[in-house]
Amino acid sequence: MFLRKKHSLLHTLAFRLAVYYAVIFTVSSFLAFMIFYLIISSIIQDNRDQDLLGDLREFTAIMQNKGLEEAKSAALLETKGDGEHNSFIRFFTMNGQEIMSSDLSSWRNMKVSRLALSEISRGTDHVFETMHVQGRRHKARAVYGSIGDRLVIQIGEYLEDDEELLGVFRSVFSAIMIFIIPFATIIGLLMGRHALHGVEQVTQTAMNISTGDLEHRVSVNTNAEEITRLASTFNYMLDRINALVTGMRNMLDDITHDLKKPIARVRIMAEKNLLSSTGDDPYAASILEECDRLIQMIDTILDTSEAESGSTRLHMQHMDMAGIVRKAYELFFPLAEDKNLNFILDIPESCPMTGDIHKIQRMVANLLDNALKYTPSGGEVAISMKKSDQHVDLSIRDTGPGIPGDELPHIFERFHRGDKSRSEAGFGLGLTLARAIAVSHGGDITVHSIPGHGSTFTITLPDR
């Protein structure tokens, strides 16, 4: 049951809207994070570059005012103050020959950028470089600048603090997204279900109509204009359908009355003639029989039309399906015995459900009558029933001539009679009415048949 509900939820429009919302939210958040991350990275790097430029200007001023030796001393003091692990300073000639450097024990294999020196020699004020430090986790940022007398100074700082700050930012964002994405999906699902509540009302109303409740209407009390228009249009359509069905029902009643009245007069006249005659009057007897058949056919057509149109007034009540089938079995047992048929009943002791008892009785009787009628002497008709959590299945199997494959799609059509059934009395309405009754109860009738081996009709009714 849970898996079915889960599978149904995955295919709902509300779930798809929630997924779309979550995807759009995730992508938008990621793009916003990337933009913000790039801005923060740029600001941090710009601040770092400004610090390096400040140091470069400071050493340039010392070089100009106090000379190279004083600049070297100031460089050593600067790196010791910041920590030789975190910063370094080197002096070069324009051709890349190192003149002096701070302690580089933490800065293994530090190479000089020939490109930076070339840029400085061409008059560029300063050149920045980001470098990888062998054996260390984070990168370093350095600036090259001319400090006079064809000397170049390189000042570098380790970017551990900057990169760890950005790493914390990435971790916090990831943690937030892990929490927000499922939350956004749930919120999207709730919003989708709320937005589609009006559609659900229309669906529920349509389901009620399918059971014959043409008086039900959708309540128009939503703020969504599209849902309000849908509900109003749906209600207007129901009004038209209800008026049409009512008109058809009245017309059928009138036609039935107008047809039955002259048939009844003919029948009365034939009956009087039969009673007044001294001997048997085969014509009067035949007229009586045909009048009864016509009245029965008219009643069957009327019941079938009402059932198929959904206008049948079902008197739903609690009943025992097994008891109804057992009574039908007892009723038809003499007929099966007269034809020397093996009549088998395999049903549970009881099968409580809800339905229109008289309609169900007629449906079962029609199918049993067909099975017994077309099963030859010495054959077999078996009735079986099984009940699940969702529905009740009643199967009637016979060993009759079966139904050809090209006729199977048409056997439930009105007045359809197969080649092998034309020799038997009937109107071709029994199966049509039986299926219409099953459908009006929210069920159906299916058939499996093998020519020459018989047929199995299965009634499936919801267990409600």
C-alpha positions in Angstrom: 0.0 0.0 0.0 2.8 2.4 1.0 4.7 1.6 -2.2 1.6 2.3 -4.3 1.0 5.6 -2.6 4.7 6.5 -3.1 4.6 5.6 -6.7 1.4 7.6 -7.2 3.0 10.6 -5.5 6.0 10.5 -7.8 3.7 10.9 -10.8 1.7 13.8 -9.5 1.9 17.3 -11.0 2.5 18.7 -7.5 5.6 16.5 -7.1 7.0 17.5 -10.5 6.4 21.2 -9.6 8.2 20.7 -6.3 11.2 19.1 -8.2 11.3 21.9 -10.7 11.1 24.4 -7.9 13.9 22.7 -6.0 16.1 22.4 -9.1 15.6 26.1 -10.0 16.2 27.1 -6.4 19.4 25.0 -6.2 20.8 26.3 -9.5 19.9 29.9 -8.6 21.5 29.5 -5.2 24.6 28.0 -6.7 25.0 30.8 -9.2 24.4 33.4 -6.5 27.1 31.7 -4.4 29.5 31.6 -7.3 29.0 35.3 -7.9 29.3 36.2 -4.2 32.3 33.9 -3.9 34.1 35.5 -6.8 33.4 39.0 -5.4 34.7 38.0 -1.9 37.8 36.3 -3.5 38.4 39.4 -5.5 38.1 41.7 -2.5 40.4 39.5 -0.4 43.0 39.4 -3.1 42.8 43.1 -3.7 43.4 43.7 0.0 46.3 41.4 -0.1 47.7 43.2 -3.1 47.3 46.6 -1.5 49.3 45.3 1.5 52.1 44.1 -0.7 52.1 47.4 -2.6 52.3 49.3 0.7 55.4 47.2 1.6 56.9 47.8 -1.8 56.4 51.6 -1.5 57.9 51.5 2.0 61.1 49.7 0.9 61.4 51.9 -2.1 61.3 55.0 0.2 64.0 53.4 2.5 66.1 52.6 -0.6 65.9 56.2 -1.9 66.5 57.8 1.5 68.9 55.5 3.3 70.4 53.2 0.7 70.5 49.5 -0.1 72.0 48.3 3.2 69.4 49.9 5.3 66.7 48.4 3.0 68.2 45.0 3.5 68.2 45.4 7.3 64.6 46.6 7.2 63.7 43.6 5.0 65.1 41.1 7.6 63.3 42.9 10.4 60.0 42.8 8.4 60.1 39.1 7.7 61.1 38.2 11.3 58.2 40.4 12.6 55.7 38.8 10.3 57.2 35.3 10.7 59.6 33.9 8.1 57.1 31.1 7.6 54.5 33.6 6.4 56.5 36.0 4.4 59.8 36.5 2.5 61.7 39.3 0.7 64.4 39.0 -2.0 66.6 41.5 -3.9 67.6 40.9 -7.5 69.5 42.5 -10.3 67.6 43.1 -13.5 69.1 39.9 -15.0 67.8 37.8 -12.1 70.9 37.5 -10.0 70.0 37.3 -6.3 71.7 39.9 -4.1 70.0 39.2 -0.7 67.0 37.3 0.7 65.3 36.6 4.0 65.3 33.1 5.5 63.8 30.8 2.7 63.9 27.5 4.7 60.1 27.4 4.5 60.1 28.4 0.9 61.8 25.6 -1.0 62.6 25.9 -4.7 61.4 29.4 -5.0 62.0 30.4 -8.6 62.3 33.9 -10.1 59.7 34.9 -12.7 61.7 35.9 -15.8 58.5 37.3 -17.2 58.1 39.6 -14.2 61.7 40.8 -14.4 61.2 41.5 -18.1 58.1 43.5 -17.4 59.9 45.5 -14.7 62.9 46.2 -17.1 60.5 47.6 -19.6 59.3 50.2 -17.1 56.3 48.5 -15.5 55.9 49.8 -12.0 55.0 46.4 -10.3 54.0 42.9 -11.3 52.0 40.4 -9.2 52.5 36.7 -9.2 50.6 33.8 -7.5 52.8 30.8 -6.9 52.6 27.2 -5.6 55.0 26.5 -2.7 56.5 23.0 -2.7 55.6 21.0 0.3 53.0 23.5 1.5 49.2 23.3 1.2 48.4 26.8 0.3 49.5 29.3 -2.3 51.6 32.4 -2.0 51.2 35.9 -3.5 54.2 38.0 -4.5 54.9 41.4 -6.0 57.9 42.5 -8.0 59.0 46.1 -8.1 61.9 48.3 -9.1 63.6 50.2 -6.2 66.3 52.0 -8.2 69.8 51.3 -9.4 68.5 48.5 -11.6 67.5 46.6 -8.5 64.3 44.6 -8.2 62.7 43.6 -4.9 60.3 40.6 -4.5 57.9 40.6 -1.5 55.8 37.5 -0.9 53.2 36.4 1.6 51.6 33.1 2.4 47.9 33.0 1.7 46.9 30.5 4.3 44.5 32.8 6.2 42.8 34.0 3.0 42.3 30.5 1.6 41.1 29.1 4.9 38.6 32.0 5.1 37.3 31.1 1.7 37.2 27.4 2.7 35.1 28.2 5.7 32.7 30.1 3.4 32.5 27.1 1.0 31.8 24.7 3.9 29.1 26.9 5.4 27.4 27.3 2.1 27.5 23.5 1.5 26.0 22.8 4.9 23.3 25.4 4.3 22.4 23.9 0.9 22.3 20.3 2.3 19.6 21.6 4.7 17.8 24.0 2.4 17.4 21.8 -0.7 15.2 19.1 1.0 13.4 21.9 2.8 12.8 23.8 -0.5 11.5 20.5 -2.0 9.0 20.0 0.8 7.9 23.7 0.7 7.5 23.4 -3.1 5.4 20.2 -2.7 3.2 21.9 -0.2 2.9 25.0 -2.4 2.1 22.8 -5.4 -0.5 20.8 -3.6 -2.1 24.0 -2.3 -2.1 25.6 -5.8 -3.6 22.4 -7.3 -6.3 22.0 -4.6 -8.9 23.3 -7.0 -7.9 20.8 -9.6 -8.2 18.0 -7.0 -11.7 19.2 -6.2 -12.6 19.0 -9.9 -11.2 15.5 -10.1 -13.1 14.4 -7.0 -16.3 15.9 -8.5 -15.7 14.0 -11.8 -15.2 10.8 -9.8 -18.6 11.4 -8.0 -20.2 12.0 -11.4 -18.9 8.7 -12.7 -20.9 7.0 -10.0 -24.1 8.9 -11.1 -24.0 11.9 -8.7 -24.8 14.6 -11.2 -25.9 17.0 -8.5 -22.4 17.5 -7.1 -20.6 20.7 -7.9 -17.1 22.2 -7.4 -16.9 25.0 -4.8 -15.6 28.2 -6.4 -13.7 29.7 -3.4 -10.1 30.0 -4.6 -8.0 33.1 -5.2 -6.4 31.6 -8.2 -8.1 33.0 -11.3 -7.2 29.9 -13.5 -8.7 27.5 -11.0 -11.8 29.6 -10.5 -12.4 29.7 -14.3 -11.8 25.9 -14.5 -14.3 25.3 -11.6 -16.9 27.7 -13.0 -16.6 26.1 -16.5 -16.8 22.6 -15.0 -19.9 23.5 -13.0 -21.5 25.0 -16.1 -20.7 21.8 -18.1 -22.3 19.8 -15.3 -25.4 21.9 -15.4 -25.7 21.3 -19.1 -25.0 17.5 -18.7 -27.5 17.2 -15.9 -30.2 19.0 -18.0 -29.4 16.7 -20.9 -29.5 13.5 -18.9 -32.7 14.6 -17.2 -34.2 15.3 -20.6 -33.0 11.9 -21.9 -34.4 10.2 -18.8 -37.8 11.9 -19.3 -37.8 11.1 -23.0 -37.0 7.4 -22.2 -39.8 7.4 -19.7 -42.2 8.9 -22.2 -41.0 6.5 -25.0 -41.4 3.5 -22.6 -44.8 4.6 -21.6 -45.9 5.3 -25.2 -44.6 1.9 -26.4 -45.9 -0.1 -23.5 -49.4 1.2 -23.7 -50.2 0.0 -27.3 -48.3 -3.3 -26.6 -50.4 -3.8 -23.4 -53.6 -3.1 -25.4 -52.6 -5.7 -28.0 -51.7 -8.2 -25.3 -55.1 -7.7 -23.6 -56.9 -8.1 -26.8 -54.9 -11.3 -27.6 -55.5 -12.6 -24.1 -59.3 -12.0 -24.4 -59.3 -13.7 -27.7 -57.4 -16.7 -26.3 -59.8 -16.9 -23.3 -62.9 -16.6 -25.4 -61.9 -19.1 -28.0 -63.2 -22.7 -27.5 -59.9 -24.2 -28.6 -56.3 -23.3 -28.7 -55.5 -20.1 -30.7 -51.9 -20.3 -31.8 -51.9 -16.8 -33.2 -53.2 -15.3 -29.9 -50.7 -17.3 -27.9 -47.9 -16.2 -30.2 -49.0 -12.6 -29.9 -49.0 -12.8 -26.1 -45.5 -14.3 -26.2 -44.2 -11.6 -28.5 -45.8 -8.8 -26.5 -44.1 -10.1 -23.3 -40.8 -10.2 -25.2 -41.2 -6.7 -26.4 -42.0 -5.4 -22.9 -39.0 -7.2 -21.5 -36.8 -5.8 -24.3 -38.0 -2.3 -23.7 -37.3 -2.6 -19.9 -33.9 -4.0 -20.6 -33.1 -1.2 -23.1 -34.2 1.4 -20.5 -32.1 -0.1 -17.7 -29.1 -0.4 -20.0 -29.4 3.2 -21.2 -29.7 4.5 -17.6 -26.7 2.4 -16.5 -24.5 3.5 -19.4 -25.4 7.2 -19.0 -24.7 7.2 -15.3 -28.2 8.2 -14.4 -29.1 5.0 -12.7 -30.4 5.5 -9.2 -28.4 3.0 -7.3 -29.7 2.0 -3.9 -26.4 1.3 -2.2 -26.5 -0.8 0.9 -24.5 -3.4 2.8 -24.9 -6.9 1.3 -23.3 -10.3 1.2 -22.0 -10.9 -2.3 -21.4 -14.6 -1.5 -25.1 -14.9 -0.4 -26.3 -13.4 -3.6 -24.2 -15.7 -5.8 -25.3 -18.7 -3.7 -29.0 -17.9 -4.2 -28.4 -17.5 -7.9 -26.7 -20.9 -8.0 -29.7 -22.5 -6.3 -32.1 -20.8 -8.7 -30.3 -22.0 -11.8 -29.3 -25.4 -10.4 -32.5 -27.1 -11.8 -31.8 -25.8 -15.3 -28.2 -27.1 -15.1 -29.5 -30.5 -13.8 -32.0 -30.7 -16.7 -29.1 -30.1 -19.2 -26.9 -32.7 -17.4 -24.3 -30.0 -16.6 -21.6 -30.2 -13.9 -22.6 -27.0 -12.0 -19.7 -26.1 -9.5 -19.8 -23.5 -6.8 -16.5 -22.4 -5.1 -17.1 -19.3 -3.1 -16.3 -18.2 0.5 -18.9 -18.4 3.3 -19.5 -14.7 3.2 -18.2 -11.6 1.2 -19.6 -8.4 2.7 -19.5 -5.3 0.5 -21.7 -2.4 -0.6 -23.9 -2.3 -3.7 -27.4 -2.2 -5.2 -28.6 -5.7 -4.4 -31.2 -5.9 -7.2 -28.8 -4.7 -9.8 -26.1 -7.1 -8.7 -28.6 -10.0 -8.7 -29.6 -9.1 -12.3 -26.0 -8.9 -13.4 -25.1 -12.3 -11.9 -28.2 -13.8 -13.3 -27.5 -12.6 -16.9 -24.0 -14.1 -16.9 -25.2 -17.4 -15.4 -28.1 -17.6 -17.9 -25.6 -17.1 -20.8 -23.2 -19.7 -19.4 -25.8 -22.3 -18.9 -27.6 -21.5 -22.2 -24.5 -22.0 -24.4 -22.9 -24.9 -22.6 -23.8 -28.2 -24.3 -25.2 -31.2 -22.3 -22.5 -32.9 -20.3 -20.4 -29.7 -20.0 -19.4 -27.8 -17.0 -20.1 -24.3 -15.5 -18.0 -23.2 -12.5 -18.5 -20.2 -10.3 -15.6 -19.0 -8.2 -14.9 -15.9 -6.1 -11.9 -14.3 -4.4 -11.6 -11.1 -2.4 -8.6 -8.8 -2.0 -8.0 -5.6 -0.1 -9.1 -3.6 -3.1 -11.8 -5.5 -4.9 -13.9 -8.6 -5.3 -13.5 -10.9 -8.3 -16.4 -13.2 -9.4 -15.6 -15.6 -12.2 -18.1 -17.7 -14.2 -16.4 -20.3 -16.4 -18.1 -22.5 -19.0 -17.1 -25.2 -21.4 -19.3 -23.9 -24.2 -18.2 -23.2 -27.9 -16.2 -20.1 -26.9 -16.1 -16.8 -28.6 -14.0 -16.1 -31.8 -11.3 -13.6 -31.4 -12.8 -11.1 -33.9 -16.1 -11.1 -31.9 -14.6 -10.5 -28.5 -14.3 -6.7 -28.8 -18.0 -6.5 -29.7 -19.7 -8.9 -27.3 -20.7 -6.1 -24.9 -22.3 -3.9 -27.6 -26.0 -3.6 -27.8 -27.9 -6.2 -29.9 -24.7 -7.9 -30.8 -25.2 -11.6 -31.2 -22.4 -13.9 -32.5 -23.0 -16.5 -35.2 -23.2 -19.3 -32.6 -25.8 -17.5 -30.5 -28.3 -16.6 -33.2 -30.0 -20.0 -32.8 -30.8 -19.2 -29.1 -33.6 -16.9 -27.9 -32.5 -13.5 -26.7 -32.1 -9.8 -27.5 -28.4 -9.3 -27.4 -28.7 -7.0 -24.4 -27.8 -9.3 -21.5 -24.0 -8.7 -21.5 -24.5 -5.0 -22.3 -26.7 -4.6 -19.3 -24.4 -6.7 -17.0 -21.3 -4.7 -17.9 -23.2 -1.4 -17.5 -24.3 -2.4 -14.0 -20.7 -3.4 -13.1 -19.4 0.0 -14.4 -22.1 1.9 -12.5 -20.7 0.3 -9.4 -17.1 1.4 -10.2 -16.1 -2.1 -11.6 -16.0 -3.9 -14.9 -16.4 -7.2 -16.6 -13.7 -8.9 -18.6 -13.7 -12.0 -20.7 -11.2 -14.7 -21.7 -12.3 -17.2 -24.3 -10.8 -19.9 -26.4 -12.9 -21.1 -29.3 -13.9 -24.7 -28.7 -12.9 -24.7 -25.1 -15.2 -22.2 -23.4 -15.2 -18.8 -21.9 -14.6 -17.2 -18.5 -16.3 -14.0 -17.6 -14.9 -12.1 -14.6 -16.8 -9.5 -12.7 -14.5 -7.1 -10.7 -16.2 -4.8 -8.2 -14.6 -2.4 -5.7 -14.6 -3.5 -2.1 -16.1 -0.5 -0.4 
